[in-house]
Amino acid sequence: MILIIGAGPVGLATALRLHQNKIPFLIVEKRENINIASKASTFLPAVLPYLDEMGVLDGIIDKGIKISNIKYINLDDNAELTLNIHEIKNECSHPYRLHLEQSYLCKEIIKKLTLSSAECIKTGIEFLYYINNKTGITARCRNDKNEIIQINADWIIGTDGINSQVRKSMKLSLKGYDFPNPVLRLFFKDLPEDIKHKLAGVTYFIKTKETLSILQMKNEWRVIIRLENIPKEQLCNTGFQLNYLNGFFDNNIWLSAPTQYDLYWVGQKLVQNNIIQRAMLIGDSAHSTNTRGGMNMNFGIISGILIADSITHFYHGDITESELINSQKMRLIAARELLLKTTESLLTPQTIIDDKRFSNECFRTDFIKKCSLLNS
Ligand SMILES: Cc1cc2nc3c(=O)[nH]c(=O)nc-3n(C[C@H](O)[C@H](O)[C@H](O)COP(=O)(O)OP(=O)(O)OC[C@H]3O[C@@H](n4cnc5c(N)ncnc54)[C@H](O)[C@@H]3O)c2cc1C
């Protein structure tokens, strides 16, 4: 049996894949209910075929919005560039991004899993630590009555997020750095017409080296701002937020305060090793990166599905244990390459506008593929 710790998008996608491959598993989640907080909200073209294949895309697609255009606008000189994901339609089955809160995917997977086996998800149970035994691992957990329970499994997979307890139990840590300034997200039901007519599904505006991005969701717009050295209290002040937007666009058209806002901190971090004996780390427990359109979550989901397939091959005797271990190690190499390295998929909006290579179709499609994680 495979023990999965944490019912976030990565743990749930891993579990669903194991379930559909008929490999026994159990997910243990410390919360009573899944986390519905607003977090990642972009499903990239690389992950959509997997969700489709596992039968969960149909249940969520109408709850979100399909986005194909990404636009870069420099307000200083009005230079702009639009990239259209449809340009890669011959190379991927879902040439669009789905803008939708990650919690919708979690709910859909839980619905699918519990329909066939209500016993496969145990909520209100916190994983504490594990020890190795002769055939696998023994995990110690605490239930909501404060009782310690013991679970034996062949393998343990830590998909328990950035503060992973499984990672601590493996005596590993994330190495890298935290960005000193938080990201400010403002949620608007509607935007001023003067701005709206310029927008694509994702729009990056640049002005005097500052960047602001606007994301279209099904029923709202999200404005994402990265400001340096502004005290938290000021960032949380709606008067300051509106002044900043009006200043950025040189007008006084932002009159209504956002319906909601939040601040979150990001970093660029990777674990040194993602597998030790019978314990593995997948998702935020193994890596964190800046937002960049859902890359961290999407990469984690793909890793979970690929590892579930490798585990299946191992159970069927099609691959050896060392081949399974290698497939997990490859995900660490891929994470270093795709999430952390300054590859071309991480070009800044200004460099993208300036880069003459974008007039070349091959260069453009290659770039769109990288941003869509189609090389993962
Ligand atoms: C405000 C915000 C905005 C974000 N925006 C983006 C974005 O734009 N793009 C992007 O790629 N990513 C974004 N992220 C990050 C994204 O949400 C994560 O990459 C994603 O949630 C990772 O999924 P996961 O399943 O690995 O971990 P999580 O979603 O963190 O799930 C971990 C689960 O494990 C459970 N758990 C933790 N400890 C234990 C324990 N000891 N025992 C049992 N269960 C436990 C938790 O309760 C949780 O349910 C954002 C995050 C935040 C907070």
Ligand as a Chemical Component Dictionary entry (heavy atoms), coordinates in Angstrom:
data_LIG
# 
_chem_comp.id                   LIG 
_chem_comp.type                 NON-POLYMER 
_chem_comp.pdbx_formal_charge   0 
_chem_comp.three_letter_code    LIG 
# 
loop_
_chem_comp_atom.comp_id 
_chem_comp_atom.atom_id 
_chem_comp_atom.alt_atom_id 
_chem_comp_atom.type_symbol 
_chem_comp_atom.charge 
_chem_comp_atom.model_Cartn_x 
_chem_comp_atom.model_Cartn_y 
_chem_comp_atom.model_Cartn_z 
_chem_comp_atom.pdbx_ordinal 
LIG C1  C1  C 0 -1.727 32.844 -2.131 1  
LIG C2  C2  C 0 -1.043 31.790 -2.972 2  
LIG C3  C3  C 0 -0.981 31.947 -4.340 3  
LIG C4  C4  C 0 -0.345 30.995 -5.112 4  
LIG N1  N1  N 0 -0.281 31.191 -6.453 5  
LIG C5  C5  C 0 0.387  30.306 -7.207 6  
LIG C6  C6  C 0 0.522  30.479 -8.596 7  
LIG O1  O1  O 0 0.050  31.446 -9.176 8  
LIG N2  N2  N 0 1.200  29.531 -9.270 9  
LIG C7  C7  C 0 1.732  28.409 -8.666 10 
LIG O2  O2  O 0 2.312  27.551 -9.324 11 
LIG N3  N3  N 0 1.589  28.215 -7.387 12 
LIG C8  C8  C 0 0.961  29.132 -6.640 13 
LIG N4  N4  N 0 0.857  28.911 -5.327 14 
LIG C9  C9  C 0 1.430  27.670 -4.798 15 
LIG C10 C10 C 0 0.475  26.510 -5.080 16 
LIG O3  O3  O 0 -0.698 26.770 -4.372 17 
LIG C11 C11 C 0 1.172  25.219 -4.683 18 
LIG O4  O4  O 0 2.215  24.986 -5.625 19 
LIG C12 C12 C 0 0.252  24.011 -4.610 20 
LIG O5  O5  O 0 -0.757 24.168 -3.635 21 
LIG C13 C13 C 0 1.102  22.796 -4.269 22 
LIG O6  O6  O 0 0.297  21.696 -4.012 23 
LIG P1  P1  P 0 0.732  20.560 -3.024 24 
LIG O7  O7  O 0 -0.347 19.545 -3.134 25 
LIG O8  O8  O 0 2.149  20.174 -3.251 26 
LIG O9  O9  O 0 0.741  21.237 -1.559 27 
LIG P2  P2  P 0 -0.441 21.948 -0.762 28 
LIG O10 O10 O 0 -1.444 22.507 -1.676 29 
LIG O11 O11 O 0 0.215  22.856 0.212  30 
LIG O12 O12 O 0 -1.147 20.744 0.016  31 
LIG C14 C14 C 0 -0.529 20.135 1.129  32 
LIG C15 C15 C 0 -1.606 19.421 1.942  33 
LIG O13 O13 O 0 -0.962 18.682 2.974  34 
LIG C16 C16 C 0 -1.663 18.867 4.195  35 
LIG N5  N5  N 0 -0.702 18.653 5.280  36 
LIG C17 C17 C 0 0.319  19.455 5.645  37 
LIG N6  N6  N 0 1.002  18.911 6.675  38 
LIG C18 C18 C 0 0.367  17.741 6.980  39 
LIG C19 C19 C 0 0.601  16.727 7.956  40 
LIG N7  N7  N 0 1.621  16.810 8.835  41 
LIG N8  N8  N 0 -0.232 15.668 7.982  42 
LIG C20 C20 C 0 -1.257 15.560 7.101  43 
LIG N9  N9  N 0 -1.510 16.505 6.154  44 
LIG C21 C21 C 0 -0.708 17.565 6.098  45 
LIG C22 C22 C 0 -2.173 20.306 4.106  46 
LIG O14 O14 O 0 -3.264 20.543 4.979  47 
LIG C23 C23 C 0 -2.565 20.396 2.634  48 
LIG O15 O15 O 0 -3.881 19.988 2.416  49 
LIG C24 C24 C 0 0.227  29.852 -4.519 50 
LIG C25 C25 C 0 0.149  29.682 -3.150 51 
LIG C26 C26 C 0 -0.464 30.642 -2.368 52 
LIG C27 C27 C 0 -0.521 30.449 -0.874 53 
# 
loop_
_chem_comp_bond.comp_id 
_chem_comp_bond.atom_id_1 
_chem_comp_bond.atom_id_2 
_chem_comp_bond.value_order 
_chem_comp_bond.pdbx_ordinal 
LIG C1  C2  SING 1  
LIG C2  C3  SING 2  
LIG C2  C26 DOUB 3  
LIG C3  C4  DOUB 4  
LIG C4  N1  SING 5  
LIG C4  C24 SING 6  
LIG N1  C5  DOUB 7  
LIG C5  C6  SING 8  
LIG C5  C8  SING 9  
LIG C6  O1  DOUB 10 
LIG C6  N2  SING 11 
LIG N2  C7  SING 12 
LIG C7  O2  DOUB 13 
LIG C7  N3  SING 14 
LIG N3  C8  DOUB 15 
LIG C8  N4  SING 16 
LIG N4  C9  SING 17 
LIG N4  C24 SING 18 
LIG C9  C10 SING 19 
LIG C10 O3  SING 20 
LIG C10 C11 SING 21 
LIG C11 O4  SING 22 
LIG C11 C12 SING 23 
LIG C12 O5  SING 24 
LIG C12 C13 SING 25 
LIG C13 O6  SING 26 
LIG O6  P1  SING 27 
LIG P1  O7  DOUB 28 
LIG P1  O8  SING 29 
LIG P1  O9  SING 30 
LIG O9  P2  SING 31 
LIG P2  O10 DOUB 32 
LIG P2  O11 SING 33 
LIG P2  O12 SING 34 
LIG O12 C14 SING 35 
LIG C14 C15 SING 36 
LIG C15 O13 SING 37 
LIG C15 C23 SING 38 
LIG O13 C16 SING 39 
LIG C16 N5  SING 40 
LIG C16 C22 SING 41 
LIG N5  C17 SING 42 
LIG N5  C21 SING 43 
LIG C17 N6  DOUB 44 
LIG N6  C18 SING 45 
LIG C18 C19 SING 46 
LIG C18 C21 DOUB 47 
LIG C19 N7  SING 48 
LIG C19 N8  DOUB 49 
LIG N8  C20 SING 50 
LIG C20 N9  DOUB 51 
LIG N9  C21 SING 52 
LIG C22 O14 SING 53 
LIG C22 C23 SING 54 
LIG C23 O15 SING 55 
LIG C24 C25 DOUB 56 
LIG C25 C26 SING 57 
LIG C26 C27 SING 58 
# 
